[in-house]
Amino acid sequence: MSDTTKTADTLKAKTCCAAGHHNIPDCDIEYVNEQLRREIGKAIEDGYQCFLTNFEDGVCQLFARAVVEKQHENDTIRLEAVLPYHSRHDELMGDEACKPLLLSCADITFSGEKPTARSAIENRREQLRRSSRMILVYDGREGGSTFEAIRMGHDQRTHIREIPLGL
């Protein structure tokens, strides 16, 4: 095994991403925030230091906010943005809620150049390629992008920590 492969495997071993629904009912927001903080804390206890987000609406932005909160307690924690395409960066910088989170990122990478019909899928695949754990907020629906994230996670042999929604 080459040194580059060993380094990539080591980074993946301690990298965590998140996936979940874009529209979380208002009555579930506090529960999701609490559970994300708990799962991120557990990941940190398990040695994870790098957390990836694509800043999609809903779970991924809540995840980013929770990671930034944890950074105040532990300065070894890294938030990294894996954005689907370059213009998404400009969109997020124009959003007053997302801008400070994006500025907290240790690194920003792009899984594509321009928006395409497959941007979201390719972006999720890139995050899972780089992660060994995924925190998933899931309501049990069989279909949609969150369900597809589960399938991709299983294909990549990613450890999935599920936060059930709507029980």
C-alpha positions as CSV (number, residue, x, y, z in Angstrom):
1,M,0.0,0.0,0.0
2,S,1.4,3.4,-1.0
3,D,1.8,6.2,1.5
4,T,-0.8,8.2,-0.3
5,T,-3.3,5.3,0.0
6,K,-2.5,4.9,3.7
7,T,-3.1,8.7,4.3
8,A,-6.4,8.6,2.4
9,D,-7.5,5.5,4.3
10,T,-6.5,7.2,7.6
11,L,-8.4,10.4,6.8
12,K,-11.5,8.4,5.8
13,A,-11.3,6.4,9.0
14,K,-11.8,9.6,11.0
15,T,-14.2,11.5,8.8
16,C,-17.9,11.9,9.3
17,C,-20.7,13.3,7.0
18,A,-24.4,13.8,7.4
19,A,-27.5,13.3,5.3
20,G,-31.2,13.8,5.8
21,H,-34.3,15.5,4.8
22,H,-34.4,19.0,3.5
23,N,-37.7,19.9,5.2
24,I,-37.8,19.1,8.8
25,P,-41.1,19.9,10.5
26,D,-40.8,22.7,13.0
27,C,-42.0,20.4,15.8
28,D,-38.9,18.2,15.2
29,I,-36.2,20.8,14.8
30,E,-35.1,20.9,18.5
31,Y,-35.1,17.1,18.7
32,V,-33.0,16.9,15.5
33,N,-30.5,19.5,16.8
34,E,-30.2,17.7,20.1
35,Q,-29.6,14.3,18.4
36,L,-27.1,15.8,16.0
37,R,-25.1,17.3,18.9
38,R,-25.3,13.9,20.6
39,E,-24.1,12.0,17.5
40,I,-21.3,14.5,16.8
41,G,-20.2,14.2,20.4
42,K,-20.2,10.4,20.1
43,A,-18.2,10.7,16.9
44,I,-15.6,12.9,18.6
45,E,-15.4,10.4,21.5
46,D,-14.7,7.7,18.8
47,G,-11.8,9.8,17.4
48,Y,-13.5,11.6,14.5
49,Q,-12.1,15.1,13.9
50,C,-13.2,15.9,10.3
51,F,-16.8,16.6,9.5
52,L,-18.1,17.1,5.9
53,T,-21.2,18.9,4.8
54,N,-22.6,20.0,1.5
55,F,-24.7,22.7,3.1
56,E,-28.0,21.4,1.6
57,D,-31.1,22.9,3.3
58,G,-32.3,21.1,6.4
59,V,-30.2,18.4,8.1
60,C,-26.8,19.3,6.5
61,Q,-27.0,23.0,7.6
62,L,-28.1,21.9,11.1
63,F,-25.2,19.5,11.1
64,A,-22.7,22.3,10.1
65,R,-24.1,24.5,12.9
66,A,-23.7,21.7,15.5
67,V,-20.1,21.0,14.4
68,V,-19.2,24.7,14.7
69,E,-20.6,24.7,18.2
70,K,-18.4,21.7,19.0
71,Q,-15.4,23.6,17.6
72,H,-15.8,26.1,20.4
73,E,-15.2,23.2,22.9
74,N,-12.5,21.4,20.9
75,D,-10.3,23.2,18.5
76,T,-9.1,20.0,16.8
77,I,-12.5,19.6,15.1
78,R,-12.6,20.5,11.4
79,L,-15.6,21.4,9.4
80,E,-15.1,21.0,5.7
81,A,-17.5,22.0,2.9
82,V,-17.9,19.6,0.0
83,L,-20.1,21.7,-2.4
84,P,-21.7,20.3,-5.5
85,Y,-20.5,23.1,-7.8
86,H,-18.7,26.4,-7.7
87,S,-21.7,28.8,-7.9
88,R,-23.2,27.1,-4.8
89,H,-20.4,28.8,-2.8
90,D,-21.7,32.3,-4.0
91,E,-25.2,31.3,-3.1
92,L,-24.2,30.3,0.4
93,M,-22.1,33.4,1.0
94,G,-25.2,35.4,0.1
95,D,-27.2,33.7,2.9
96,E,-26.7,35.4,6.2
97,A,-27.3,32.2,8.2
98,C,-24.9,30.1,6.1
99,K,-22.1,32.6,5.5
100,P,-20.6,32.4,9.1
101,L,-20.8,28.6,8.9
102,L,-19.0,28.5,5.5
103,L,-16.3,30.9,6.8
104,S,-15.8,28.4,9.7
105,C,-14.8,25.7,7.3
106,A,-11.2,24.6,7.3
107,D,-11.5,23.6,3.6
108,I,-13.9,24.0,0.7
109,T,-13.9,21.6,-2.2
110,F,-16.2,21.0,-5.1
111,S,-17.5,17.7,-6.5
112,G,-18.3,19.3,-9.8
113,E,-17.8,22.5,-11.9
114,K,-21.4,23.4,-12.9
115,P,-24.9,22.4,-11.8
116,T,-26.2,19.3,-13.6
117,A,-29.0,16.8,-13.1
118,R,-26.6,14.5,-11.2
119,S,-24.9,17.2,-9.1
120,A,-26.5,16.1,-5.8
121,I,-25.9,12.4,-6.4
122,E,-22.2,13.0,-7.3
123,N,-21.8,15.3,-4.3
124,R,-23.2,12.7,-1.9
125,R,-21.0,10.0,-3.5
126,E,-17.9,12.2,-3.0
127,Q,-18.8,12.8,0.7
128,L,-19.3,9.1,1.3
129,R,-16.1,8.2,-0.6
130,R,-14.3,10.4,2.0
131,S,-16.2,9.3,5.1
132,S,-16.3,6.2,7.2
133,R,-19.4,7.4,9.2
134,M,-22.6,9.1,8.2
135,I,-25.1,10.6,10.6
136,L,-28.5,10.2,9.0
137,V,-31.8,11.9,9.9
138,Y,-34.4,9.6,8.3
139,D,-38.2,9.3,8.5
140,G,-38.4,5.8,6.9
141,R,-39.6,6.8,3.4
142,E,-38.5,4.4,0.7
143,G,-37.6,6.8,-2.0
144,G,-36.0,10.2,-2.4
145,S,-32.4,11.5,-1.9
146,T,-32.2,10.5,1.8
147,F,-33.1,6.9,0.9
148,E,-30.6,7.0,-1.9
149,A,-27.9,8.2,0.6
150,I,-28.6,5.1,2.7
151,R,-28.1,2.9,-0.4
152,M,-24.9,4.7,-1.3
153,G,-23.7,4.5,2.3
154,H,-24.2,0.7,2.3
155,D,-22.4,0.4,-1.0
156,Q,-19.4,2.4,0.4
157,R,-19.5,0.3,3.6
158,T,-20.0,3.5,5.6
159,H,-21.1,3.1,9.2
160,I,-24.5,4.7,9.4
161,R,-25.8,6.3,12.7
162,E,-29.5,6.9,12.2
163,I,-31.6,9.5,13.9
164,P,-35.2,8.4,13.4
165,L,-37.6,11.2,12.5
166,G,-41.4,11.2,12.9
167,L,-41.8,8.4,15.4
